[in-house]
Amino acid sequence: MDHGMDRREFMKRTAATGALFLAGDRDGRSAGTRETVNIPEADKIVITFITDNYYDQIRPDDKIARRHRPPRSVLDGALHAEHGLAYHVETVVAGQPHSFLFDFGTDVQGVTRNIDLLKIDLKTVEALILSHDHFDHQAALVDLLEAKRDELPKGIPFYVGERFFQGTYWRTPDGHVLDLLGLNKEAIERLATVRIVEARDPTPIVPGAVSTGRIEQVTEYEKIPPVFVAKKGDQFVQEDFVGEQAIVLNAKGKGLVVLSGCAHRGIVNAVKQAQAMTGMERVHAIIGGFHLTGAKPEVIQRTIGDIKAIRPDYVVPAHCTGFEAIAAFAREMPDQFILNTAGTRYVM
């Protein structure tokens, strides 16, 4: 097997995820509805961070990372960064290019500015997908759809997870509940721009890219903080992020690429889900939000230990990963680690 791990060890590591994946879930989906997902190999993958929490105009290229360079004025070409996340993803499969947008950031002016500066052609975008319904991933969406309605193909599919439009909230230490500004389904439908598609199971987005659907929680330590709550009737209950999705791609001859929004259900769980659903062990890159900001040191260390055991070629913690965890990845996985900046393109 790749990376020197034999088949027995790989099967042992993914057995828990695979068992859950094949056996169905709490909603009663049977084993017969869950088959191994064959993701076509992509001859080329380009993942562009339209925006992220951090921007460094003079940071050099690094491994597979290609940094944005202002073409003229350093001020006119400077990118917008924010507490938010938005991607443009391109695949080339069988010689044909495909692309989609994954998450949409917070500030529509900043996001649209970056799209223009990065020369992203929205006319070629084939799909939209949202990892989960938090403001830092979707607050710009409705205004973006309105501003770019003449560029995006009419009726473009917009993939969301199960139980998506239920609302999502944050409970403060003093017991107050803050609305995290979940999307309004009617507001999206009124634009008559997109076609909403609920992706409960692994779902092809474009050739070479598949959403995970529900990510099973198989690690003991990747727990959802109790501050996240959802509304059930008149009551607030623990949020389970059952509808949160990651993206899985298959880089030809290199292995899986796992692209995360926030990984509230655990970045290790997301990668194990990708391995189980594809039957593939080798992981080329793990990229995105790992949601370790504010995590206890022991949780960060256990996460890094399990990521090390997966042996990815590259690891790119971004957005909600948090300074302490990013620094720990840089220290403990220096050969694989890449510091992300807004506007960076990862070419694989």
C-alpha positions as CSV (number, residue, x, y, z in Angstrom):
1,M,0.0,0.0,0.0
2,D,1.0,3.7,-0.3
3,H,3.2,5.3,2.3
4,G,4.4,1.9,3.6
5,M,1.2,1.0,5.4
6,D,-0.1,-2.5,4.7
7,R,-3.7,-3.3,3.9
8,R,-4.4,-4.8,7.3
9,E,-3.3,-1.7,9.2
10,F,-5.4,0.6,6.8
11,M,-8.5,-1.5,7.3
12,K,-8.0,-1.5,11.1
13,R,-7.8,2.3,11.1
14,T,-10.8,2.8,8.9
15,A,-12.9,0.0,10.2
16,A,-15.0,2.0,12.6
17,T,-15.8,4.6,10.0
18,G,-16.4,2.0,7.4
19,A,-18.8,0.0,9.6
20,L,-20.9,3.1,10.3
21,F,-20.8,4.1,6.6
22,L,-22.0,0.7,5.4
23,A,-24.4,0.0,8.2
24,G,-26.6,3.1,7.6
25,D,-27.4,5.8,10.2
26,R,-29.9,7.0,12.7
27,D,-32.4,8.0,10.0
28,G,-32.7,4.3,9.0
29,R,-30.7,4.4,5.7
30,S,-29.7,0.8,5.1
31,A,-26.4,-0.8,4.1
32,G,-27.8,-1.3,0.6
33,T,-27.9,2.5,0.0
34,R,-24.3,3.0,0.9
35,E,-21.7,1.9,-1.7
36,T,-18.1,2.8,-2.2
37,V,-17.9,6.1,-4.0
38,N,-15.7,6.1,-7.1
39,I,-14.3,9.6,-7.6
40,P,-12.8,10.1,-11.1
41,E,-9.1,11.0,-11.0
42,A,-8.4,14.6,-11.7
43,D,-5.4,15.3,-13.9
44,K,-5.2,18.7,-12.2
45,I,-6.8,20.3,-9.1
46,V,-6.6,24.0,-8.2
47,I,-8.1,25.2,-4.9
48,T,-8.2,29.0,-4.5
49,F,-8.9,30.6,-1.2
50,I,-11.1,33.5,-2.2
51,T,-10.9,34.8,1.3
52,D,-9.7,33.6,4.7
53,N,-8.8,35.0,8.1
54,Y,-5.2,36.0,7.1
55,Y,-3.5,37.8,4.2
56,D,0.2,38.4,3.6
57,Q,1.0,40.2,0.4
58,I,4.7,39.4,0.4
59,R,4.7,35.8,1.6
60,P,6.5,33.5,-0.9
61,D,5.2,30.5,-2.7
62,D,5.5,27.3,-0.7
63,K,5.4,23.7,-1.9
64,I,2.0,23.4,-3.8
65,A,1.0,27.0,-2.7
66,R,1.0,29.8,-5.2
67,R,0.5,33.2,-3.7
68,H,-1.5,36.1,-5.2
69,R,0.7,38.9,-6.5
70,P,-0.8,42.3,-7.2
71,P,-0.4,42.9,-10.9
72,R,0.1,46.7,-10.6
73,S,-0.5,48.9,-7.6
74,V,0.1,47.1,-4.2
75,L,-2.9,48.9,-2.9
76,D,-5.3,48.4,-5.8
77,G,-4.3,44.7,-5.9
78,A,-4.5,44.0,-2.1
79,L,-7.0,41.3,-1.2
80,H,-9.7,41.3,1.5
81,A,-9.3,39.0,4.5
82,E,-11.9,38.4,7.2
83,H,-13.2,36.0,9.8
84,G,-14.7,34.0,6.9
85,L,-14.0,31.4,4.3
86,A,-14.7,31.0,0.6
87,Y,-13.2,28.7,-2.0
88,H,-13.1,28.4,-5.8
89,V,-12.3,24.8,-6.8
90,E,-11.2,23.6,-10.3
91,T,-10.7,20.1,-11.6
92,V,-9.6,18.7,-14.9
93,V,-10.9,15.3,-15.6
94,A,-10.4,13.4,-18.9
95,G,-9.1,16.7,-20.4
96,Q,-12.2,18.7,-19.5
97,P,-12.1,21.6,-16.9
98,H,-14.8,21.9,-14.2
99,S,-15.3,24.4,-11.3
100,F,-17.5,25.2,-8.4
101,L,-17.7,27.6,-5.4
102,F,-17.5,26.2,-1.9
103,D,-18.5,28.6,0.9
104,F,-19.0,32.3,0.4
105,G,-17.5,34.3,3.2
106,T,-19.0,37.2,5.2
107,D,-18.5,40.6,3.5
108,V,-19.9,40.7,0.0
109,Q,-17.8,43.7,-1.1
110,G,-14.6,42.0,0.0
111,V,-15.6,38.7,-1.5
112,T,-16.6,40.1,-4.9
113,R,-13.5,42.3,-4.9
114,N,-11.3,39.2,-4.4
115,I,-13.2,37.2,-7.1
116,D,-12.4,40.0,-9.5
117,L,-8.8,40.4,-8.5
118,L,-8.2,36.7,-8.7
119,K,-9.8,36.6,-12.1
120,I,-12.3,33.9,-11.3
121,D,-14.6,33.4,-14.2
122,L,-18.1,32.8,-12.6
123,K,-19.6,32.0,-16.0
124,T,-17.7,28.7,-16.0
125,V,-18.8,27.7,-12.4
126,E,-21.1,24.6,-12.5
127,A,-22.2,24.3,-8.9
128,L,-22.3,26.0,-5.5
129,I,-22.0,24.2,-2.2
130,L,-22.1,25.3,1.4
131,S,-20.3,23.4,4.2
132,H,-22.7,24.5,7.0
133,D,-25.0,27.4,7.9
134,H,-22.8,29.8,9.9
135,F,-22.5,33.5,9.0
136,D,-18.8,33.3,8.4
137,H,-19.4,30.9,5.5
138,Q,-22.5,32.3,4.0
139,A,-23.4,35.8,5.0
140,A,-22.2,37.1,1.6
141,L,-24.2,34.5,-0.4
142,V,-27.5,36.2,-1.1
143,D,-25.9,39.5,-2.0
144,L,-23.3,37.7,-4.1
145,L,-26.0,35.9,-6.0
146,E,-27.7,39.2,-6.6
147,A,-24.6,41.0,-7.6
148,K,-23.3,38.3,-9.9
149,R,-26.7,37.0,-11.3
150,D,-25.7,37.9,-14.9
151,E,-22.5,35.9,-14.6
152,L,-23.6,32.7,-12.8
153,P,-25.5,30.2,-14.9
154,K,-29.2,30.4,-14.2
155,G,-30.6,27.4,-12.2
156,I,-27.1,26.4,-11.0
157,P,-27.3,23.7,-8.3
158,F,-26.8,24.8,-4.7
159,Y,-25.9,21.9,-2.5
160,V,-26.6,22.0,1.2
161,G,-26.6,19.4,3.9
162,E,-29.5,17.6,5.6
163,R,-31.7,19.6,8.0
164,F,-30.0,22.7,6.7
165,F,-32.5,25.5,7.2
166,Q,-33.3,24.8,10.8
167,G,-31.3,27.8,12.2
168,T,-28.1,27.7,14.2
169,Y,-27.2,29.6,17.4
170,W,-24.4,30.3,20.0
171,R,-25.0,30.1,23.8
172,T,-22.9,32.7,25.6
173,P,-21.4,32.0,29.0
174,D,-24.1,34.1,30.7
175,G,-26.8,31.9,29.1
176,H,-27.9,34.3,26.3
177,V,-28.5,32.8,22.8
178,L,-27.1,34.6,19.8
179,D,-28.4,33.9,16.3
180,L,-25.6,32.9,14.0
181,L,-27.6,34.2,11.1
182,G,-28.7,31.1,9.3
183,L,-29.8,31.5,5.7
184,N,-33.4,32.1,4.8
185,K,-34.5,29.6,2.3
186,E,-37.3,31.8,0.9
187,A,-34.8,34.7,0.3
188,I,-32.7,32.4,-1.8
189,E,-35.6,31.0,-3.7
190,R,-36.9,34.5,-4.5
191,L,-33.8,35.3,-6.4
192,A,-34.7,32.5,-8.9
193,T,-31.0,32.0,-9.5
194,V,-30.1,28.7,-7.9
195,R,-31.7,25.2,-7.5
196,I,-31.4,24.0,-3.9
197,V,-30.3,20.4,-3.6
198,E,-30.1,18.6,-0.2
199,A,-27.0,16.3,-0.1
200,R,-27.6,13.8,2.6
201,D,-25.2,11.1,1.3
202,P,-22.0,11.4,-0.7
203,T,-23.0,13.5,-3.7
204,P,-21.0,14.3,-6.9
205,I,-20.6,18.1,-7.3
206,V,-18.6,18.2,-10.5
207,P,-16.4,15.5,-12.1
208,G,-13.6,14.8,-9.7
209,A,-15.2,16.3,-6.6
210,V,-17.8,14.7,-4.2
211,S,-19.3,16.0,-1.0
212,T,-19.1,13.7,2.0
213,G,-22.7,14.0,3.1
214,R,-23.0,13.2,6.8
215,I,-19.7,12.9,8.5
216,E,-19.8,10.1,11.1
217,Q,-18.1,10.8,14.4
218,V,-15.8,7.9,15.3
219,T,-13.1,9.6,17.3
220,E,-13.6,9.8,21.0
221,Y,-12.1,13.3,21.5
222,E,-13.6,15.4,18.6
223,K,-16.6,16.6,20.4
224,I,-18.9,19.5,19.4
225,P,-18.7,22.3,22.0
226,P,-21.9,22.8,24.0
227,V,-22.0,26.5,23.1
228,F,-23.4,25.5,19.7
229,V,-27.2,25.0,19.9
230,A,-30.1,24.5,17.4
231,K,-33.7,25.2,17.8
232,K,-36.1,22.3,18.2
233,G,-39.7,23.6,18.6
234,D,-39.5,26.2,21.4
235,Q,-36.4,24.6,22.9
236,F,-32.6,25.1,22.3
237,V,-30.8,21.8,22.0
238,Q,-27.2,20.8,21.4
239,E,-26.2,21.4,17.8
240,D,-24.9,18.2,16.1
241,F,-23.9,19.7,12.7
242,V,-25.3,16.6,11.1
243,G,-25.6,18.5,7.8
244,E,-22.0,19.8,7.7
245,Q,-20.2,18.6,4.6
246,A,-16.6,18.5,3.4
247,I,-15.4,18.0,-0.2
248,V,-13.3,15.0,-1.3
249,L,-11.2,15.1,-4.5
250,N,-9.0,12.5,-6.1
251,A,-5.6,13.8,-7.4
252,K,-4.3,11.5,-10.1
253,G,-1.4,9.3,-8.8
254,K,-1.3,11.3,-5.5
255,G,-4.4,10.4,-3.4
256,L,-7.3,12.1,-1.8
257,V,-7.7,15.8,-1.2
258,V,-10.0,16.6,1.7
259,L,-11.3,20.2,1.8
260,S,-13.0,21.3,5.0
261,G,-15.2,24.3,5.9
262,C,-15.0,24.2,9.7
263,A,-14.9,20.5,10.6
264,H,-17.2,20.9,13.6
265,R,-17.6,17.1,13.6
266,G,-13.8,16.7,13.6
267,I,-11.2,17.1,10.9
268,V,-9.9,13.5,11.6
269,N,-13.5,12.3,11.3
270,A,-13.8,14.1,7.9
271,V,-10.6,12.4,6.6
272,K,-11.7,9.0,7.9
273,Q,-15.0,9.5,6.2
274,A,-13.3,10.3,2.9
275,Q,-11.2,7.2,3.2
276,A,-14.1,4.9,4.1
277,M,-16.5,6.2,1.4
278,T,-13.8,5.8,-1.3
279,G,-12.0,2.8,0.0
280,M,-8.8,4.7,-0.6
281,E,-6.0,5.1,2.0
282,R,-3.6,7.6,0.5
283,V,-4.2,11.2,1.4
284,H,-2.4,13.9,-0.6
285,A,-3.7,17.0,1.2
286,I,-5.9,18.1,4.1
287,I,-7.0,21.7,3.6
288,G,-9.3,24.1,5.4
289,G,-10.8,24.9,8.8
290,F,-10.1,22.4,11.5
291,H,-12.1,24.1,14.3
292,L,-9.4,23.9,16.9
293,T,-9.5,27.5,18.0
294,G,-9.9,27.5,21.8
295,A,-9.4,23.8,22.0
296,K,-7.6,22.2,24.9
297,P,-3.9,21.4,24.3
298,E,-4.6,17.7,24.6
299,V,-7.3,17.8,21.9
300,I,-4.9,19.6,19.6
301,Q,-2.2,17.1,20.3
302,R,-4.5,14.1,19.7
303,T,-5.7,15.6,16.4
304,I,-2.1,16.2,15.2
305,G,-1.2,12.6,16.3
306,D,-4.0,11.2,14.2
307,I,-3.3,13.4,11.2
308,K,0.4,12.3,11.4
309,A,-0.8,8.7,11.4
310,I,-2.8,9.4,8.2
311,R,0.4,10.6,6.6
312,P,-0.8,13.3,4.2
313,D,1.7,14.9,1.8
314,Y,0.4,18.3,2.8
315,V,-1.6,19.9,5.6
316,V,-3.1,23.4,5.4
317,P,-4.9,24.4,8.5
318,A,-6.9,27.6,7.9
319,H,-9.8,29.8,9.1
320,C,-11.1,28.4,12.5
321,T,-8.1,26.2,13.2
322,G,-6.7,28.8,15.7
323,F,-3.2,30.2,16.3
324,E,-2.2,27.5,18.8
325,A,-3.2,24.6,16.6
326,I,-1.7,26.2,13.5
327,A,1.6,26.8,15.3
328,A,1.6,23.2,16.6
329,F,1.1,21.8,13.1
330,A,3.9,24.0,11.8
331,R,6.2,22.7,14.6
332,E,5.3,19.0,14.5
333,M,4.7,18.6,10.7
334,P,7.1,21.0,9.1
335,D,7.6,19.1,5.9
336,Q,3.8,18.8,5.3
337,F,2.7,22.2,6.8
338,I,1.8,25.2,4.6
339,L,0.6,28.5,6.1
340,N,-2.5,29.7,4.3
341,T,-3.2,33.2,3.2
342,A,-6.2,34.7,1.4
343,G,-5.8,34.4,-2.4
344,T,-3.5,31.4,-2.3
345,R,-3.9,28.8,-5.0
346,Y,-3.1,25.2,-4.3
347,V,-2.1,23.4,-7.5
348,M,-2.1,19.6,-7.5
